[in-house]
Amino acid sequence: MTDELDRLRAALQEAPAEPFAEPDLDRIIKEGGRIRRRRRFLTSSGAAVAVVAVVFGATWLRSPGSAPEQVHAALAPPPIVTSVASSTPVPAPTSAEKPLGEVISTGTYTDGAELVFYATEIDDPDNLPTVQFGLMASLSEPDGNLRPLYLANESDGKDRSFGFHATSGGTTVADIWVPVYGYFSGPAARIETTVDGRTIPAHTARWSEDPGVVVFWFDQDDVPSAERATPLVAYSADGKRLTK
C-alpha cells in the first residue's frame, strides 16, 4: 500500500509531457465581445417583437425595425393550432378570429387557398379602450373555412382616427407569404408608397361595416417588407393629398 502511495505522489510531481500553452488573451477578449453583442441583439429583439402582431399557426418572432407605424397585438385568446387530416372537423374559430363584416378578396392564391383580409372584433377595454377591431390576414379554403395567419391592430389612440393604422406584414407565416397591409381611416381613393424611387400603388377595398375605413395591401414583388413601404401617401377621389 505504501509503495502505491509513493508512486502516486511521484506521478503527481512529474512535469507534463507537453507544457500547457499560454492563454490567448486577445482571442478570449474578442470571442467574449462577440458573445456579449449577440446576447444584446437577441435581448433587444425579443423585447420588441411581442408588440407587432398576433401570428396564427406558427411560432414566429419579428423585429419591427423602422416600420412607418408600430402596431401592438391585442390580447386575444390563444389561437387553436391543430394538425389533423382534411377529413377531420376543424374547431370553430374564436371570436377574435371571426370576420366582422364582409371578407375582402385579393385574387391571390397560395397553398390551394385565397389570401383574404377581414376585420375582426377586439374586446379589451382595460388595455385597448379605444380599439374595437383589428385587421386579419387569412387564407380562405376551397371549403369556405378561414385559416387565420396574422392579426394587426392599432394600439396607440383610437382605431378610427384619421390616418394610417396597423401597417404590418411583409413576412412569411407558416410558409405563407403575408403581404404588407394595413388600413386608412378617411376618404382615401388611392394609396401609394415609394420603393427605390418607384411609385407603387396599393390594392384597396372599403370595409363593409364602415366605408370610411380603407384596407390596403401591396404585391410582394413591389413591396417586400413594411420597412420599405415609406412614405405611405393617401389621396382623395379628386386627387387631393390627404397625408403629409
N, C-alpha and C positions, 0 to 999 in steps of 0.2 A: 504494500500500500504506500509505504514511504517513497519507494522508487518511482511509482506512478506520479505522485505529487511533485517530486523533484523534476521529472521530465516535463510535466505540465508547466511548472514555473519557468523552466528553461525555454520552452517553446514560446511562452508569452513575452519573454525578454528579448527574443530574437528580432532583428530588423526585418521588415517585409522584403520579399524578393525584388519587388518593383516599388520604388518610392512613390508616394501619392503626389500628384501634380498640384502646383499652387492653384488655388481657385481663381477663375477668370472673372474678376470683379466687374469689368466693363460689360461683359456679356450678361452677367446676372442682373446688373442695373438696367440694361436695355430690355431684357426679357420681362423684368418686373414692371417697367414702364408700359410695355405693350399690354400686359395683363390688366393693369390699372385703367388704361384708356379703354380697353374693351369692356371692362366692368362698368365704367362710367357711361359708355354708349348704351349698353343694354339696360342699365338702370333708368336712364333718361327716356329711352324709347318705351320701356314698359310702363312708365308713369304717364305717358301721353296717349298711348293707343286706346286706352279704355274709354275715351271720351269721343270717339269718332262715330261709331255706328254699332248697331247690333247686327251680327253676321249669323245667318242661319245655315245649318247643315255642315259646318266646318269649324275647326279650331283655327282661328286666324288672327294675327296681330298686324296692325298697320300704323306706321308713323305718319301723322298728318302733314308733316313738313310745313310748307308755306302755302297751304290752300287758301283760296280767297276768303273763306269763312270757316271758322272752326265750329263744328256741329257736335253735339253731345247725344249720346244714346239715351233714350227714355228707359226708365227702369221697368221694362216689360217683363212679363212672366217668361221663365226659361222656355225656349222652343223645344219641341219634341223632335228628336233625331232618331229615325227608325230605319234600319236596314232589313228590308223584307222583300219577298218575291212580289212580282207585279200583281199576282192574283190575291194577295193578302190585303184586306182593307186597311187604308192608312188612317190614323187617328185624325179627327176633325181639328182644324186649326184653332188656336186660342183666339180670344177677342182681339188681341194685338196683331193678329195676322189676317183677320178678315177684312175684305175691301169695304171701304166707306165711300159709297158712290160707285160709278162705273169703272171697270178695268180699262186701262189705256193700252191699246195695241201698238207695238212698234214695227211689226212686219219683219223682225229679225228672229231667225230660228237657230237654235243650238241644242244639241243633245236631244233632238227629236221633239223639242217644245219651243214655244214662242216666248221671247222676252217681253214682259209686260211691266207696267207700273200701276200702282194704285195707292190711294190714301188709306191710312189705317188709324183707328182711334188710339189716342194716348190719354190715359186717365191716371194722372199722377199729380194731384193738386198740391201735395206737400213740396215736391221738388220742381215741378214744372207747372205752376198755376196758370200760366198764360199760353200753354201749348196743349191743344186738343187733338192734333193729328200729326202723323209723320208720313213719309213717302217711302213705300216699299218697292224694291226691285224684286221681281219674281219670275218664275217660269210657269207658263200655262200649258199643262199637259194635254195631249190629244183627248183624254177622257174628261177634260174640264177641271181637273184638280189643279190647285195652285201650289207651287213649290217655292216658298219664300227664300230669298237669298240674302238680302241686305236692306236694312231699315235705317234711314237717316231722318233727323228732325231738328227743328230749331231748339236752342237751349238758352239763349240769351235774349230775353224780351218776348214780345208777342209773335205768335206763329204767322199772323196775317198782317203784320206791319209792312209798310211799303218797302219793296226792295227784294233782293235775292235772299234765299234761305236754303239751308241744308245741302249746299253744293258738296257732293262727295262722289264716291265710286272711282272708276278708273283702275280697277283691280280685278283679280281672279278669285272667285269664291267657289270652293268645291269643284274646281276645274271648269267653271263657267265664268265667262267674261262679263263683268258688270260695268257698263259704260259710265262716264262722267255724267251726272244728272243732278237735278235739284228742282226748285220751283221759284217763281217770281210772283209776288203779290202786288198786283197793279195791272193797268190796262196795256200790257205788253202784247204787241202783234208780231214782233220779231226780236230774237235774241241772238247775239253774236259774241264770239271771242276772237282773239288773235293768237296764232301759234306760228312762231318762226316767220313773222311778217305777213302771214296769210290770214285773211278774214274768213272765219269758219262760222257758217250759220248753224243754229241748233234746230233739231226737230222740236216741235212744240204741240201741246194739247191742253185744252182747258179742263179743269176739274169739274165734273158734273154737279157736285154739291155746291160749288162756289166758282162761277165762271171768272171771277176776279183773280183766281189762282191759276197761274200758267205753269204747267210742268214742262221741263225741257231736258233734252239729252243730246249727246254728241256721238258721232260714229267713232269707233275705236281707232281707225287709221288717221283720222283728223285730230283727235284729242286723246292721246294715250293715257293721260293722268290728270287729276284735278289740279295739280300744281301748274300744269301747262295752260289751264283754262283761265288765263288772266290777261287783260281785264274782261269781265263779263259786262256786256252792254245791252240794255233793253231799249226798244223803240216802240212808239205808239203807231197806230194804223196810218196816221198822216206823216210818218217819218220823223216825228219829234223824238229826240233822245230823252229818255226818262231817267237815266242814271248818269252820274258824273264820269 
